[in-house]
Amino acid sequence: MSLWQSYRALAPRTRLFFGLGVMAWAGVGILMTDQVEKTFGMVPTEQDKHRLEEVLPKVTFVEKDGSDEVRS
């Protein structure tokens, strides 16, 4: 039996609680990430931030004048 079939075989209430538990675990992870980074000394330095800025691609937004629009 596949994992999906095993999940579908659970009672609807059990699937609901399982889904809520996964969402709660993800929420706790999002909220605790900054504190864990500080605890383990993994906070990026200014030098790290500058090196990241150099590596990221530059994006330039160009506005269209509207003359190339498709008309029906």
All heavy atoms as TSV, in Angstrom:
chain	resi	resn	atom	element	x	y	z
A	1	MET	N	N	0.856	-1.171	0.000
A	1	MET	CA	C	0.000	0.000	0.000
A	1	MET	C	C	0.903	1.236	0.000
A	1	MET	O	O	1.857	1.338	0.759
A	1	MET	CB	C	-0.896	-0.023	1.243
A	1	MET	CG	C	-1.913	1.086	1.236
A	1	MET	SD	S	-2.991	1.151	2.690
A	1	MET	CE	C	-3.918	-0.332	2.572
A	2	SER	N	N	0.604	2.176	-0.877
A	2	SER	CA	C	1.425	3.379	-0.977
A	2	SER	C	C	1.122	4.337	0.183
A	2	SER	O	O	0.140	4.174	0.908
A	2	SER	CB	C	1.164	4.088	-2.300
A	2	SER	OG	O	-0.111	4.697	-2.293
A	3	LEU	N	N	1.982	5.308	0.339
A	3	LEU	CA	C	1.808	6.289	1.413
A	3	LEU	C	C	0.500	7.058	1.233
A	3	LEU	O	O	-0.224	7.308	2.204
A	3	LEU	CB	C	3.005	7.250	1.429
A	3	LEU	CG	C	3.034	8.273	2.544
A	3	LEU	CD1	C	3.104	7.579	3.895
A	3	LEU	CD2	C	4.209	9.208	2.370
A	4	TRP	N	N	0.180	7.431	-0.011
A	4	TRP	CA	C	-1.056	8.162	-0.279
A	4	TRP	C	C	-2.278	7.311	0.072
A	4	TRP	O	O	-3.247	7.799	0.654
A	4	TRP	CB	C	-1.099	8.611	-1.736
A	4	TRP	CG	C	-2.353	9.347	-2.091
A	4	TRP	CD1	C	-3.355	8.910	-2.896
A	4	TRP	CD2	C	-2.761	10.646	-1.630
A	4	TRP	NE1	N	-4.355	9.841	-2.977
A	4	TRP	CE2	C	-4.011	10.922	-2.205
A	4	TRP	CE3	C	-2.198	11.582	-0.797
A	4	TRP	CZ2	C	-4.696	12.106	-1.965
A	4	TRP	CZ3	C	-2.883	12.758	-0.558
A	4	TRP	CH2	C	-4.104	13.006	-1.137
A	5	GLN	N	N	-2.233	6.051	-0.267
A	5	GLN	CA	C	-3.354	5.163	0.054
A	5	GLN	C	C	-3.500	4.989	1.562
A	5	GLN	O	O	-4.618	4.936	2.079
A	5	GLN	CB	C	-3.169	3.806	-0.623
A	5	GLN	CG	C	-3.337	3.845	-2.126
A	5	GLN	CD	C	-2.975	2.522	-2.784
A	5	GLN	OE1	O	-2.232	1.731	-2.209
A	5	GLN	NE2	N	-3.487	2.303	-3.987
A	6	SER	N	N	-2.373	4.902	2.255
A	6	SER	CA	C	-2.421	4.787	3.716
A	6	SER	C	C	-3.032	6.044	4.327
A	6	SER	O	O	-3.829	5.971	5.264
A	6	SER	CB	C	-1.020	4.578	4.280
A	6	SER	OG	O	-0.472	3.389	3.795
A	7	TYR	N	N	-2.650	7.193	3.794
A	7	TYR	CA	C	-3.203	8.458	4.283
A	7	TYR	C	C	-4.697	8.524	4.018
A	7	TYR	O	O	-5.482	8.906	4.880
A	7	TYR	CB	C	-2.480	9.629	3.612
A	7	TYR	CG	C	-3.058	10.977	3.947
A	7	TYR	CD1	C	-2.829	11.580	5.180
A	7	TYR	CD2	C	-3.854	11.659	3.024
A	7	TYR	CE1	C	-3.368	12.810	5.492
A	7	TYR	CE2	C	-4.393	12.893	3.327
A	7	TYR	CZ	C	-4.158	13.459	4.556
A	7	TYR	OH	O	-4.694	14.679	4.867
A	8	ARG	N	N	-5.112	8.150	2.821
A	8	ARG	CA	C	-6.531	8.190	2.469
A	8	ARG	C	C	-7.358	7.189	3.281
A	8	ARG	O	O	-8.557	7.376	3.459
A	8	ARG	CB	C	-6.721	7.903	0.975
A	8	ARG	CG	C	-6.138	8.954	0.048
A	8	ARG	CD	C	-6.936	10.194	0.000
A	8	ARG	NE	N	-8.254	9.904	-0.572
A	8	ARG	CZ	C	-9.263	10.725	-0.575
A	8	ARG	NH1	N	-9.136	11.917	-0.060
A	8	ARG	NH2	N	-10.412	10.383	-1.092
A	9	ALA	N	N	-6.718	6.137	3.783
A	9	ALA	CA	C	-7.433	5.134	4.577
A	9	ALA	C	C	-7.713	5.628	5.992
A	9	ALA	O	O	-8.550	5.038	6.691
A	9	ALA	CB	C	-6.623	3.841	4.621
A	10	LEU	N	N	-7.042	6.684	6.432
A	10	LEU	CA	C	-7.295	7.230	7.759
A	10	LEU	C	C	-8.686	7.848	7.821
A	10	LEU	O	O	-9.232	8.288	6.803
A	10	LEU	CB	C	-6.263	8.298	8.110
A	10	LEU	CG	C	-4.815	7.846	8.260
A	10	LEU	CD1	C	-3.912	9.057	8.424
A	10	LEU	CD2	C	-4.675	6.901	9.430
A	11	ALA	N	N	-9.238	7.913	8.998
A	11	ALA	CA	C	-10.545	8.547	9.188
A	11	ALA	C	C	-10.414	10.043	8.872
A	11	ALA	O	O	-9.348	10.636	9.087
A	11	ALA	CB	C	-11.008	8.352	10.622
A	12	PRO	N	N	-11.462	10.672	8.359
A	12	PRO	CA	C	-11.392	12.098	8.021
A	12	PRO	C	C	-10.961	12.976	9.191
A	12	PRO	O	O	-10.193	13.920	9.014
A	12	PRO	CB	C	-12.809	12.434	7.579
A	12	PRO	CG	C	-13.380	11.154	7.110
A	12	PRO	CD	C	-12.745	10.087	7.965
A	13	ARG	N	N	-11.427	12.665	10.392
A	13	ARG	CA	C	-11.047	13.455	11.560
A	13	ARG	C	C	-9.542	13.315	11.853
A	13	ARG	O	O	-8.871	14.278	12.203
A	13	ARG	CB	C	-11.875	13.014	12.756
A	13	ARG	CG	C	-11.633	13.857	13.968
A	13	ARG	CD	C	-12.572	13.489	15.080
A	13	ARG	NE	N	-12.271	14.307	16.241
A	13	ARG	CZ	C	-12.740	14.101	17.424
A	13	ARG	NH1	N	-13.570	13.100	17.629
A	13	ARG	NH2	N	-12.407	14.877	18.420
A	14	THR	N	N	-9.023	12.103	11.683
A	14	THR	CA	C	-7.592	11.864	11.893
A	14	THR	C	C	-6.772	12.629	10.867
A	14	THR	O	O	-5.738	13.216	11.203
A	14	THR	CB	C	-7.287	10.356	11.804
A	14	THR	OG1	O	-8.125	9.656	12.719
A	14	THR	CG2	C	-5.835	10.072	12.099
A	15	ARG	N	N	-7.216	12.621	9.601
A	15	ARG	CA	C	-6.517	13.389	8.557
A	15	ARG	C	C	-6.541	14.874	8.876
A	15	ARG	O	O	-5.556	15.580	8.662
A	15	ARG	CB	C	-7.153	13.136	7.189
A	15	ARG	CG	C	-6.860	11.759	6.644
A	15	ARG	CD	C	-7.141	11.645	5.165
A	15	ARG	NE	N	-8.403	12.178	4.732
A	15	ARG	CZ	C	-9.438	11.463	4.326
A	15	ARG	NH1	N	-9.364	10.149	4.298
A	15	ARG	NH2	N	-10.544	12.046	3.944
A	16	LEU	N	N	-7.659	15.363	9.410
A	16	LEU	CA	C	-7.765	16.768	9.787
A	16	LEU	C	C	-6.745	17.114	10.865
A	16	LEU	O	O	-5.998	18.085	10.737
A	16	LEU	CB	C	-9.180	17.081	10.284
A	16	LEU	CG	C	-9.383	18.477	10.866
A	16	LEU	CD1	C	-9.329	19.514	9.757
A	16	LEU	CD2	C	-10.691	18.548	11.612
A	17	PHE	N	N	-6.698	16.297	11.923
A	17	PHE	CA	C	-5.746	16.555	13.005
A	17	PHE	C	C	-4.300	16.422	12.518
A	17	PHE	O	O	-3.420	17.165	12.949
A	17	PHE	CB	C	-6.001	15.643	14.195
A	17	PHE	CG	C	-7.219	16.035	14.983
A	17	PHE	CD1	C	-8.185	15.102	15.302
A	17	PHE	CD2	C	-7.391	17.347	15.405
A	17	PHE	CE1	C	-9.304	15.464	16.031
A	17	PHE	CE2	C	-8.516	17.722	16.135
A	17	PHE	CZ	C	-9.470	16.770	16.446
A	18	PHE	N	N	-4.058	15.481	11.631
A	18	PHE	CA	C	-2.715	15.319	11.078
A	18	PHE	C	C	-2.317	16.560	10.287
A	18	PHE	O	O	-1.206	17.084	10.446
A	18	PHE	CB	C	-2.662	14.073	10.183
A	18	PHE	CG	C	-1.319	13.838	9.577
A	18	PHE	CD1	C	-0.297	13.294	10.324
A	18	PHE	CD2	C	-1.082	14.159	8.255
A	18	PHE	CE1	C	0.946	13.069	9.764
A	18	PHE	CE2	C	0.164	13.950	7.690
A	18	PHE	CZ	C	1.176	13.395	8.451
A	19	GLY	N	N	-3.215	17.065	9.461
A	19	GLY	CA	C	-2.941	18.270	8.681
A	19	GLY	C	C	-2.723	19.488	9.562
A	19	GLY	O	O	-1.805	20.284	9.321
A	20	LEU	N	N	-3.550	19.635	10.593
A	20	LEU	CA	C	-3.379	20.752	11.524
A	20	LEU	C	C	-2.049	20.643	12.267
A	20	LEU	O	O	-1.374	21.651	12.509
A	20	LEU	CB	C	-4.541	20.797	12.512
A	20	LEU	CG	C	-5.895	21.205	11.922
A	20	LEU	CD1	C	-6.995	21.063	12.974
A	20	LEU	CD2	C	-5.848	22.611	11.377
A	21	GLY	N	N	-1.663	19.418	12.611
A	21	GLY	CA	C	-0.382	19.211	13.285
A	21	GLY	C	C	0.798	19.587	12.405
A	21	GLY	O	O	1.756	20.217	12.864
A	22	VAL	N	N	0.726	19.224	11.135
A	22	VAL	CA	C	1.795	19.582	10.194
A	22	VAL	C	C	1.868	21.102	10.039
A	22	VAL	O	O	2.965	21.680	10.028
A	22	VAL	CB	C	1.583	18.887	8.833
A	22	VAL	CG1	C	2.502	19.447	7.768
A	22	VAL	CG2	C	1.779	17.389	8.971
A	23	MET	N	N	0.731	21.759	9.929
A	23	MET	CA	C	0.726	23.218	9.797
A	23	MET	C	C	1.257	23.886	11.058
A	23	MET	O	O	1.987	24.879	10.991
A	23	MET	CB	C	-0.682	23.717	9.462
A	23	MET	CG	C	-1.087	23.430	8.035
A	23	MET	SD	S	-2.618	24.225	7.550
A	23	MET	CE	C	-3.816	23.206	8.379
A	24	ALA	N	N	0.912	23.347	12.238
A	24	ALA	CA	C	1.419	23.912	13.492
A	24	ALA	C	C	2.935	23.738	13.577
A	24	ALA	O	O	3.655	24.658	13.984
A	24	ALA	CB	C	0.732	23.235	14.679
A	25	TRP	N	N	3.433	22.570	13.185
A	25	TRP	CA	C	4.868	22.316	13.197
A	25	TRP	C	C	5.590	23.288	12.258
A	25	TRP	O	O	6.649	23.829	12.608
A	25	TRP	CB	C	5.131	20.871	12.784
A	25	TRP	CG	C	6.574	20.504	12.769
A	25	TRP	CD1	C	7.376	20.367	11.670
A	25	TRP	CD2	C	7.407	20.224	13.899
A	25	TRP	NE1	N	8.639	20.031	12.054
A	25	TRP	CE2	C	8.690	19.934	13.427
A	25	TRP	CE3	C	7.170	20.204	15.266
A	25	TRP	CZ2	C	9.736	19.617	14.270
A	25	TRP	CZ3	C	8.226	19.885	16.094
A	25	TRP	CH2	C	9.484	19.600	15.601
A	26	ALA	N	N	5.030	23.536	11.097
A	26	ALA	CA	C	5.631	24.479	10.146
A	26	ALA	C	C	5.605	25.896	10.715
A	26	ALA	O	O	6.582	26.644	10.586
A	26	ALA	CB	C	4.888	24.423	8.817
A	27	GLY	N	N	4.513	26.268	11.353
A	27	GLY	CA	C	4.412	27.600	11.952
A	27	GLY	C	C	5.435	27.810	13.054
A	27	GLY	O	O	6.073	28.862	13.140
A	28	VAL	N	N	5.606	26.806	13.902
A	28	VAL	CA	C	6.612	26.894	14.965
A	28	VAL	C	C	8.004	27.013	14.350
A	28	VAL	O	O	8.837	27.792	14.813
A	28	VAL	CB	C	6.522	25.671	15.912
A	28	VAL	CG1	C	7.728	25.586	16.819
A	28	VAL	CG2	C	5.245	25.729	16.717
A	29	GLY	N	N	8.247	26.279	13.295
A	29	GLY	CA	C	9.546	26.350	12.625
A	29	GLY	C	C	9.826	27.733	12.072
A	29	GLY	O	O	10.938	28.258	12.203
A	30	ILE	N	N	8.821	28.357	11.471
A	30	ILE	CA	C	8.992	29.701	10.924
A	30	ILE	C	C	9.248	30.705	12.042
A	30	ILE	O	O	10.102	31.582	11.921
A	30	ILE	CB	C	7.747	30.097	10.100
A	30	ILE	CG1	C	7.709	29.293	8.810
A	30	ILE	CG2	C	7.752	31.594	9.800
A	30	ILE	CD1	C	6.434	29.458	8.015
A	31	LEU	N	N	8.516	30.575	13.148
A	31	LEU	CA	C	8.672	31.517	14.253
A	31	LEU	C	C	9.983	31.340	15.005
A	31	LEU	O	O	10.530	32.304	15.540
A	31	LEU	CB	C	7.498	31.377	15.221
A	31	LEU	CG	C	6.135	31.793	14.672
A	31	LEU	CD1	C	5.038	31.468	15.686
A	31	LEU	CD2	C	6.116	33.272	14.341
A	32	MET	N	N	10.511	30.137	15.069
A	32	MET	CA	C	11.696	29.856	15.871
A	32	MET	C	C	13.008	29.971	15.098
A	32	MET	O	O	14.078	29.943	15.691
A	32	MET	CB	C	11.600	28.445	16.462
A	32	MET	CG	C	10.446	28.250	17.414
A	32	MET	SD	S	10.563	29.262	18.890
A	32	MET	CE	C	11.993	28.576	19.658
A	33	THR	N	N	12.960	30.098	13.775
A	33	THR	CA	C	14.168	30.089	12.961
A	33	THR	C	C	15.158	31.176	13.376
A	33	THR	O	O	16.353	30.902	13.526
A	33	THR	CB	C	13.796	30.255	11.472
A	33	THR	OG1	O	12.972	29.164	11.088
A	33	THR	CG2	C	15.031	30.275	10.598
A	34	ASP	N	N	14.694	32.402	13.566
A	34	ASP	CA	C	15.595	33.493	13.928
A	34	ASP	C	C	16.272	33.234	15.272
A	34	ASP	O	O	17.470	33.482	15.427
A	34	ASP	CB	C	14.842	34.821	13.971
A	34	ASP	CG	C	14.409	35.279	12.593
A	34	ASP	OD1	O	15.041	34.854	11.607
A	34	ASP	OD2	O	13.440	36.062	12.520
A	35	GLN	N	N	15.526	32.731	16.237
A	35	GLN	CA	C	16.102	32.467	17.561
A	35	GLN	C	C	17.139	31.343	17.497
A	35	GLN	O	O	18.185	31.419	18.150
A	35	GLN	CB	C	14.999	32.111	18.553
A	35	GLN	CG	C	14.073	33.263	18.844
A	35	GLN	CD	C	12.902	32.857	19.717
A	35	GLN	OE1	O	12.739	31.687	20.049
A	35	GLN	NE2	N	12.074	33.823	20.078
A	36	VAL	N	N	16.864	30.324	16.708
A	36	VAL	CA	C	17.805	29.212	16.574
A	36	VAL	C	C	19.078	29.681	15.878
A	36	VAL	O	O	20.185	29.302	16.264
A	36	VAL	CB	C	17.153	28.038	15.813
A	36	VAL	CG1	C	18.160	26.963	15.471
A	36	VAL	CG2	C	16.001	27.452	16.622
A	37	GLU	N	N	18.945	30.531	14.847
A	37	GLU	CA	C	20.124	31.061	14.162
A	37	GLU	C	C	21.001	31.851	15.127
A	37	GLU	O	O	22.225	31.725	15.106
A	37	GLU	CB	C	19.707	31.954	13.000
A	37	GLU	CG	C	19.204	31.206	11.794
A	37	GLU	CD	C	18.761	32.129	10.668
A	37	GLU	OE1	O	18.679	33.359	10.896
A	37	GLU	OE2	O	18.505	31.631	9.574
A	38	LYS	N	N	20.393	32.662	15.972
A	38	LYS	CA	C	21.160	33.437	16.948
A	38	LYS	C	C	21.843	32.519	17.952
A	38	LYS	O	O	22.992	32.737	18.324
A	38	LYS	CB	C	20.253	34.432	17.674
A	38	LYS	CG	C	19.807	35.576	16.813
A	38	LYS	CD	C	18.871	36.501	17.573
A	38	LYS	CE	C	18.299	37.565	16.641
A	38	LYS	NZ	N	17.289	38.384	17.315
A	39	THR	N	N	21.148	31.486	18.399
A	39	THR	CA	C	21.697	30.563	19.384
A	39	THR	C	C	22.937	29.848	18.852
A	39	THR	O	O	23.930	29.696	19.561
A	39	THR	CB	C	20.650	29.516	19.795
A	39	THR	OG1	O	19.506	30.189	20.299
A	39	THR	CG2	C	21.191	28.566	20.834
A	40	PHE	N	N	22.897	29.418	17.599
A	40	PHE	CA	C	24.012	28.679	17.014
A	40	PHE	C	C	25.021	29.581	16.311
A	40	PHE	O	O	25.948	29.094	15.681
A	40	PHE	CB	C	23.492	27.615	16.045
A	40	PHE	CG	C	22.811	26.474	16.731
A	40	PHE	CD1	C	21.454	26.279	16.591
A	40	PHE	CD2	C	23.524	25.591	17.530
A	40	PHE	CE1	C	20.813	25.231	17.226
A	40	PHE	CE2	C	22.900	24.541	18.165
A	40	PHE	CZ	C	21.544	24.353	18.017
A	41	GLY	N	N	24.836	30.897	16.403
A	41	GLY	CA	C	25.786	31.829	15.800
A	41	GLY	C	C	25.773	31.812	14.285
A	41	GLY	O	O	26.812	31.975	13.646
A	42	MET	N	N	24.630	31.626	13.690
A	42	MET	CA	C	24.522	31.530	12.240
A	42	MET	C	C	23.927	32.782	11.613
A	42	MET	O	O	23.445	32.752	10.487
A	42	MET	CB	C	23.688	30.305	11.866
A	42	MET	CG	C	24.259	29.004	12.383
A	42	MET	SD	S	23.201	27.601	12.071
A	42	MET	CE	C	23.577	27.305	10.363
A	43	VAL	N	N	23.956	33.881	12.327
A	43	VAL	CA	C	23.415	35.133	11.815
A	43	VAL	C	C	24.401	35.678	10.773
A	43	VAL	O	O	25.607	35.740	11.021
A	43	VAL	CB	C	23.223	36.151	12.960
A	43	VAL	CG1	C	22.701	37.460	12.424
A	43	VAL	CG2	C	22.289	35.587	14.006
A	44	PRO	N	N	23.926	36.062	9.583
A	44	PRO	CA	C	24.843	36.547	8.544
A	44	PRO	C	C	25.483	37.877	8.934
A	44	PRO	O	O	24.841	38.756	9.499
A	44	PRO	CB	C	23.949	36.706	7.312
A	44	PRO	CG	C	22.568	36.836	7.844
A	44	PRO	CD	C	22.542	36.060	9.123
A	45	THR	N	N	26.753	38.006	8.606
A	45	THR	CA	C	27.478	39.247	8.872
A	45	THR	C	C	27.238	40.224	7.729
A	45	THR	O	O	26.666	39.861	6.688
A	45	THR	CB	C	28.980	38.980	8.996
A	45	THR	OG1	O	29.449	38.464	7.737
A	45	THR	CG2	C	29.282	37.978	10.102
A	46	GLU	N	N	27.687	41.451	7.894
A	46	GLU	CA	C	27.553	42.443	6.822
A	46	GLU	C	C	28.342	42.009	5.600
A	46	GLU	O	O	27.942	42.259	4.466
A	46	GLU	CB	C	28.017	43.813	7.314
A	46	GLU	CG	C	27.083	44.440	8.332
A	46	GLU	CD	C	25.671	44.635	7.795
A	46	GLU	OE1	O	25.518	45.034	6.609
A	46	GLU	OE2	O	24.729	44.378	8.543
A	47	GLN	N	N	29.493	41.363	5.824
A	47	GLN	CA	C	30.304	40.875	4.708
A	47	GLN	C	C	29.532	39.806	3.930
A	47	GLN	O	O	29.545	39.797	2.696
A	47	GLN	CB	C	31.620	40.299	5.220
A	47	GLN	CG	C	32.520	39.806	4.115
A	47	GLN	CD	C	33.787	39.161	4.644
A	47	GLN	OE1	O	33.904	38.930	5.845
A	47	GLN	NE2	N	34.709	38.856	3.765
A	48	ASP	N	N	28.847	38.898	4.630
A	48	ASP	CA	C	28.034	37.871	3.974
A	48	ASP	C	C	26.926	38.510	3.146
A	48	ASP	O	O	26.654	38.092	2.012
A	48	ASP	CB	C	27.419	36.926	5.003
A	48	ASP	CG	C	28.449	36.069	5.708
A	48	ASP	OD1	O	29.538	35.862	5.142
A	48	ASP	OD2	O	28.149	35.617	6.829
A	49	LYS	N	N	26.277	39.520	3.699
A	49	LYS	CA	C	25.199	40.202	2.982
A	49	LYS	C	C	25.725	40.893	1.737
A	49	LYS	O	O	25.082	40.876	0.683
A	49	LYS	CB	C	24.511	41.211	3.901
A	49	LYS	CG	C	23.735	40.563	5.032
A	49	LYS	CD	C	23.132	41.603	5.950
A	49	LYS	CE	C	22.446	40.986	7.146
A	49	LYS	NZ	N	21.893	41.984	8.055
A	50	HIS	N	N	26.908	41.502	1.830
A	50	HIS	CA	C	27.505	42.194	0.682
A	50	HIS	C	C	27.874	41.188	-0.410
A	50	HIS	O	O	27.629	41.435	-1.598
A	50	HIS	CB	C	28.742	42.986	1.127
A	50	HIS	CG	C	29.402	43.714	0.013
A	50	HIS	ND1	N	28.801	44.784	-0.623
A	50	HIS	CD2	C	30.596	43.531	-0.594
A	50	HIS	CE1	C	29.610	45.221	-1.569
A	50	HIS	NE2	N	30.703	44.473	-1.579
A	51	ARG	N	N	28.445	40.038	-0.015
A	51	ARG	CA	C	28.798	39.018	-1.002
A	51	ARG	C	C	27.556	38.469	-1.691
A	51	ARG	O	O	27.574	38.183	-2.894
A	51	ARG	CB	C	29.576	37.894	-0.327
A	51	ARG	CG	C	30.998	38.317	-0.002
A	51	ARG	CD	C	31.871	37.263	0.644
A	51	ARG	NE	N	31.492	35.892	0.430
A	51	ARG	CZ	C	31.677	34.919	1.317
A	51	ARG	NH1	N	32.219	35.195	2.490
A	51	ARG	NH2	N	31.326	33.685	1.056
A	52	LEU	N	N	26.466	38.339	-0.961
A	52	LEU	CA	C	25.218	37.877	-1.559
A	52	LEU	C	C	24.693	38.894	-2.567
A	52	LEU	O	O	24.231	38.527	-3.649
A	52	LEU	CB	C	24.170	37.622	-0.471
A	52	LEU	CG	C	22.803	37.142	-0.947
A	52	LEU	CD1	C	22.919	35.800	-1.649
A	52	LEU	CD2	C	21.844	37.066	0.211
A	53	GLU	N	N	24.771	40.172	-2.241
A	53	GLU	CA	C	24.337	41.233	-3.163
A	53	GLU	C	C	25.112	41.164	-4.473
A	53	GLU	O	O	24.561	41.389	-5.544
A	53	GLU	CB	C	24.538	42.611	-2.527
A	53	GLU	CG	C	23.481	42.984	-1.540
A	53	GLU	CD	C	22.175	43.371	-2.200
A	53	GLU	OE1	O	22.211	43.940	-3.311
A	53	GLU	OE2	O	21.130	43.090	-1.605
A	54	GLU	N	N	26.417	40.852	-4.400
A	54	GLU	CA	C	27.240	40.776	-5.604
A	54	GLU	C	C	26.838	39.595	-6.485
A	54	GLU	O	O	26.931	39.673	-7.709
A	54	GLU	CB	C	28.717	40.648	-5.220
A	54	GLU	CG	C	29.289	41.887	-4.580
A	54	GLU	CD	C	30.713	41.685	-4.099
A	54	GLU	OE1	O	31.196	40.522	-4.108
A	54	GLU	OE2	O	31.343	42.673	-3.703
A	55	VAL	N	N	26.399	38.504	-5.881
A	55	VAL	CA	C	26.091	37.282	-6.622
A	55	VAL	C	C	24.687	37.319	-7.225
A	55	VAL	O	O	24.453	36.768	-8.304
A	55	VAL	CB	C	26.242	36.048	-5.699
A	55	VAL	CG1	C	25.821	34.790	-6.410
A	55	VAL	CG2	C	27.667	35.930	-5.213
A	56	LEU	N	N	23.753	37.983	-6.571
A	56	LEU	CA	C	22.376	38.007	-7.057
A	56	LEU	C	C	22.280	38.746	-8.385
A	56	LEU	O	O	22.940	39.773	-8.585
A	56	LEU	CB	C	21.459	38.686	-6.038
A	56	LEU	CG	C	21.177	37.910	-4.765
A	56	LEU	CD1	C	20.328	38.756	-3.816
A	56	LEU	CD2	C	20.470	36.612	-5.062
A	57	PRO	N	N	21.457	38.249	-9.302
A	57	PRO	CA	C	21.301	38.955	-10.580
A	57	PRO	C	C	20.546	40.267	-10.393
A	57	PRO	O	O	19.705	40.402	-9.509
A	57	PRO	CB	C	20.484	37.974	-11.427
A	57	PRO	CG	C	19.794	37.096	-10.447
A	57	PRO	CD	C	20.666	37.033	-9.239
A	58	LYS	N	N	20.866	41.215	-11.229
A	58	LYS	CA	C	20.203	42.516	-11.196
A	58	LYS	C	C	18.970	42.452	-12.101
A	58	LYS	O	O	19.033	41.974	-13.232
A	58	LYS	CB	C	21.129	43.622	-11.682
A	58	LYS	CG	C	22.469	43.682	-10.946
A	58	LYS	CD	C	22.283	44.057	-9.494
A	58	LYS	CE	C	23.611	44.238	-8.804
A	58	LYS	NZ	N	23.981	43.179	-7.903
A	59	VAL	N	N	17.861	42.938	-11.614
A	59	VAL	CA	C	16.608	42.911	-12.369
A	59	VAL	C	C	16.196	44.342	-12.661
A	59	VAL	O	O	16.155	45.188	-11.766
A	59	VAL	CB	C	15.490	42.199	-11.575
A	59	VAL	CG1	C	14.187	42.228	-12.346
A	59	VAL	CG2	C	15.898	40.781	-11.254
A	60	THR	N	N	15.910	44.618	-13.927
A	60	THR	CA	C	15.461	45.937	-14.336
A	60	THR	C	C	14.055	45.795	-14.908
A	60	THR	O	O	13.811	44.973	-15.795
A	60	THR	CB	C	16.392	46.516	-15.417
A	60	THR	OG1	O	17.728	46.509	-14.911
A	60	THR	CG2	C	15.992	47.915	-15.783
A	61	PHE	N	N	13.130	46.587	-14.399
A	61	PHE	CA	C	11.759	46.549	-14.867
A	61	PHE	C	C	11.583	47.569	-15.980
A	61	PHE	O	O	12.000	48.718	-15.854
A	61	PHE	CB	C	10.785	46.855	-13.726
A	61	PHE	CG	C	10.814	45.797	-12.654
A	61	PHE	CD1	C	11.582	45.960	-11.512
A	61	PHE	CD2	C	10.081	44.633	-12.801
A	61	PHE	CE1	C	11.614	44.988	-10.535
A	61	PHE	CE2	C	10.109	43.659	-11.831
A	61	PHE	CZ	C	10.879	43.834	-10.697
A	62	VAL	N	N	10.964	47.135	-17.074
A	62	VAL	CA	C	10.723	47.999	-18.210
A	62	VAL	C	C	9.219	48.062	-18.436
A	62	VAL	O	O	8.557	47.038	-18.562
A	62	VAL	CB	C	11.424	47.451	-19.479
A	62	VAL	CG1	C	11.152	48.338	-20.669
A	62	VAL	CG2	C	12.914	47.297	-19.233
A	63	GLU	N	N	8.681	49.277	-18.480
A	63	GLU	CA	C	7.251	49.426	-18.712
A	63	GLU	C	C	6.972	49.406	-20.208
A	63	GLU	O	O	7.714	49.973	-21.000
A	63	GLU	CB	C	6.770	50.747	-18.116
A	63	GLU	CG	C	6.803	50.744	-16.609
A	63	GLU	CD	C	6.112	51.960	-16.040
A	63	GLU	OE1	O	5.157	52.447	-16.680
A	63	GLU	OE2	O	6.530	52.405	-14.969
A	64	LYS	N	N	5.891	48.745	-20.560
A	64	LYS	CA	C	5.476	48.715	-21.957
A	64	LYS	C	C	4.625	49.940	-22.241
A	64	LYS	O	O	3.916	50.432	-21.380
A	64	LYS	CB	C	4.665	47.456	-22.246
A	64	LYS	CG	C	5.491	46.206	-22.292
A	64	LYS	CD	C	4.623	45.076	-22.771
A	64	LYS	CE	C	5.463	43.895	-23.152
A	64	LYS	NZ	N	4.644	42.825	-23.726
A	65	ASP	N	N	4.659	50.382	-23.476
A	65	ASP	CA	C	3.845	51.532	-23.847
A	65	ASP	C	C	2.434	51.130	-24.266
A	65	ASP	O	O	1.577	51.959	-24.461
A	65	ASP	CB	C	4.516	52.339	-24.959
A	65	ASP	CG	C	4.712	51.524	-26.221
A	65	ASP	OD1	O	4.410	50.309	-26.226
A	65	ASP	OD2	O	5.170	52.091	-27.215
A	66	GLY	N	N	2.195	49.810	-24.413
A	66	GLY	CA	C	0.855	49.349	-24.740
A	66	GLY	C	C	0.602	49.150	-26.218
A	66	GLY	O	O	-0.448	48.700	-26.618
A	67	SER	N	N	1.552	49.488	-27.083
A	67	SER	CA	C	1.331	49.368	-28.519
A	67	SER	C	C	1.419	47.919	-29.014
A	67	SER	O	O	0.941	47.610	-30.090
A	67	SER	CB	C	2.348	50.221	-29.285
A	67	SER	OG	O	3.654	49.752	-29.023
A	68	ASP	N	N	2.004	47.026	-28.239
A	68	ASP	CA	C	2.163	45.640	-28.648
A	68	ASP	C	C	1.038	44.739	-28.141
A	68	ASP	O	O	1.114	43.543	-28.262
A	68	ASP	CB	C	3.490	45.087	-28.134
A	68	ASP	CG	C	4.688	45.767	-28.764
A	68	ASP	OD1	O	4.571	46.236	-29.901
A	68	ASP	OD2	O	5.733	45.816	-28.108
A	69	GLU	N	N	-0.014	45.319	-27.592
A	69	GLU	CA	C	-1.097	44.509	-27.056
A	69	GLU	C	C	-1.870	43.830	-28.162
A	69	GLU	O	O	-2.036	44.363	-29.264
A	69	GLU	CB	C	-2.058	45.398	-26.245
A	69	GLU	CG	C	-1.430	45.940	-24.986
A	69	GLU	CD	C	-2.426	46.784	-24.214
A	69	GLU	OE1	O	-3.642	46.678	-24.467
A	69	GLU	OE2	O	-1.967	47.546	-23.351
A	70	VAL	N	N	-2.337	42.627	-27.890
A	70	VAL	CA	C	-3.131	41.878	-28.845
A	70	VAL	C	C	-4.566	42.343	-28.725
A	70	VAL	O	O	-5.130	42.393	-27.639
A	70	VAL	CB	C	-3.022	40.358	-28.567
A	70	VAL	CG1	C	-3.932	39.589	-29.517
A	70	VAL	CG2	C	-1.596	39.893	-28.678
A	71	ARG	N	N	-5.154	42.664	-29.861
A	71	ARG	CA	C	-6.550	43.128	-29.852
A	71	ARG	C	C	-7.419	42.101	-30.535
A	71	ARG	O	O	-7.062	41.521	-31.535
A	71	ARG	CB	C	-6.676	44.476	-30.574
A	71	ARG	CG	C	-5.902	45.542	-29.863
A	71	ARG	CD	C	-5.983	46.838	-30.587
A	71	ARG	NE	N	-5.080	47.776	-29.933
A	71	ARG	CZ	C	-5.127	49.056	-30.103
A	71	ARG	NH1	N	-5.996	49.584	-30.913
A	71	ARG	NH2	N	-4.281	49.841	-29.479
A	72	SER	N	N	-8.619	41.896	-29.993
A	72	SER	CA	C	-9.502	40.908	-30.608
A	72	SER	C	C	-10.744	41.559	-31.137
A	72	SER	O	O	-11.064	42.667	-30.961
A	72	SER	CB	C	-9.885	39.823	-29.623
A	72	SER	OG	O	-10.060	40.284	-28.322
